[in-house]
Amino acid sequence: VQLQASGGGLVQPGGSLRLSCAASGFTGDYYAVGWFRQAPGKGREWVSCTSTSDGSSYYGDSVKGRFTASKDNNENTVYLQMNSLKPEDTAVYYCAAYMITSSNWGQNMDSENMYDYWGQGTQVTVSS
């Protein structure tokens, strides 16, 4: 499995960006695709997680109500629509994935240890 994150850039506070995570190598199983971010000098923070099965998504408290994740199974891509961006959203954003089983969906999706596959990061800078 390979993941390719893209869509980062420079945006003013209050603006929007859409990140993409394109996956290759997914088998017929379902996967959880998560977004994490890491700001300079800080640890990695969980942003969201989406099931490729039904598109159900969960969000970290700091982005809830502003960010929306969605999937396009035809293109094996998960998107992260980011609205009402704030300077504190500035970070390198990473997408990651793990295969969903009957016992692990919904469990510890905010933990980096759950994810087996990682893409490279894409920089998001929110500044005036």
C-alpha positions as CSV (number, residue, x, y, z in Angstrom):
1,V,0.0,0.0,0.0
2,Q,1.2,3.4,-0.9
3,L,-0.3,6.7,0.1
4,Q,0.2,10.1,-1.6
5,A,-0.9,13.3,0.2
6,S,-1.3,16.5,-1.7
7,G,-3.2,19.8,-1.7
8,G,-1.3,21.8,0.9
9,G,-0.4,25.4,0.5
10,L,-0.5,28.9,1.9
11,V,-3.9,30.3,2.9
12,Q,-5.2,33.3,4.8
13,P,-7.0,32.8,8.2
14,G,-10.6,32.0,7.5
15,G,-9.8,30.4,4.2
16,S,-10.2,26.8,2.9
17,L,-8.1,24.1,1.5
18,R,-8.8,20.5,0.4
19,L,-6.2,17.9,1.0
20,S,-6.2,14.6,-1.0
21,C,-4.8,11.2,0.0
22,A,-4.5,8.9,-3.0
23,A,-4.0,5.2,-2.2
24,S,-2.6,2.5,-4.3
25,G,-2.4,-1.2,-3.4
26,F,-5.6,-1.4,-1.5
27,T,-7.0,-5.0,-1.7
28,G,-10.7,-5.8,-1.6
29,D,-10.7,-5.2,2.2
30,Y,-11.8,-2.0,3.9
31,Y,-9.4,0.5,5.3
32,A,-9.3,3.2,7.8
33,V,-7.7,6.3,6.4
34,G,-6.6,8.9,8.9
35,W,-5.1,12.3,8.8
36,F,-2.5,13.5,11.3
37,R,-0.7,16.8,11.6
38,Q,2.5,18.0,13.2
39,A,3.3,21.6,13.9
40,P,6.9,22.8,14.4
41,G,8.2,21.7,17.8
42,K,5.1,19.7,18.6
43,G,4.1,16.1,18.6
44,R,1.9,14.5,15.9
45,E,-1.8,15.2,16.4
46,W,-4.7,13.1,15.1
47,V,-7.1,15.0,12.9
48,S,-9.6,12.6,11.5
49,C,-10.3,9.0,10.4
50,T,-12.5,7.7,7.6
51,S,-13.7,4.2,6.7
52,T,-13.5,3.3,3.1
53,S,-16.5,1.0,3.7
54,D,-19.2,3.5,4.4
55,G,-17.4,6.8,4.6
56,S,-18.1,7.2,8.3
57,S,-15.6,9.7,9.8
58,Y,-14.4,10.8,13.2
59,Y,-12.6,14.0,14.1
60,G,-10.3,15.4,16.7
61,D,-11.8,18.1,19.0
62,S,-9.7,20.9,17.6
63,V,-11.0,20.5,14.0
64,K,-14.6,19.2,14.7
65,G,-17.1,21.4,12.8
66,R,-14.5,22.9,10.5
67,F,-12.9,19.9,8.8
68,T,-14.8,17.3,6.8
69,A,-13.4,14.0,5.5
70,S,-14.9,12.2,2.5
71,K,-14.0,9.3,0.3
72,D,-14.1,8.5,-3.4
73,N,-13.7,4.7,-3.7
74,N,-13.6,4.9,-7.5
75,E,-10.4,6.8,-7.2
76,N,-9.2,5.2,-4.0
77,T,-8.9,8.7,-2.5
78,V,-9.8,10.3,0.8
79,Y,-10.2,14.0,1.0
80,L,-10.0,16.4,3.9
81,Q,-11.9,19.6,3.3
82,M,-10.6,22.3,5.7
83,N,-12.7,25.4,6.3
84,S,-12.4,28.3,8.6
85,L,-8.7,27.8,8.9
86,K,-6.7,29.3,11.8
87,P,-3.0,30.0,12.2
88,E,-2.9,27.2,14.7
89,D,-3.8,24.8,11.9
90,T,-0.4,25.4,10.4
91,A,1.4,22.0,10.2
92,V,2.6,19.3,8.0
93,Y,-0.4,17.0,7.3
94,Y,0.1,13.3,6.9
95,C,-2.3,10.6,5.7
96,A,-2.1,7.1,7.0
97,A,-4.1,3.8,6.8
98,Y,-4.7,0.4,8.3
99,M,-6.9,-2.5,7.3
100,I,-10.2,-2.6,9.1
101,T,-11.2,-5.9,10.9
102,S,-14.3,-6.8,12.8
103,S,-12.5,-6.0,16.0
104,N,-10.5,-2.9,15.4
105,W,-12.8,-0.4,13.8
106,G,-13.6,2.5,16.1
107,Q,-10.8,1.5,18.5
108,N,-7.8,3.8,19.1
109,M,-8.2,5.4,15.7
110,D,-6.4,8.5,17.2
111,S,-3.3,6.4,17.9
112,E,-0.4,6.5,15.4
113,N,0.3,2.9,16.4
114,M,-2.9,1.7,14.7
115,Y,-1.7,2.8,11.3
116,D,0.5,0.5,9.2
117,Y,0.9,2.7,6.1
118,W,2.0,6.3,5.9
119,G,2.3,8.8,3.2
120,Q,4.6,11.8,2.9
121,G,3.4,15.0,4.4
122,T,2.0,18.1,2.8
123,Q,2.6,21.5,4.3
124,V,-0.4,23.7,5.3
125,T,0.4,27.3,6.3
126,V,-2.3,29.6,7.6
127,S,-1.0,33.1,7.7
128,S,-2.0,36.6,6.6
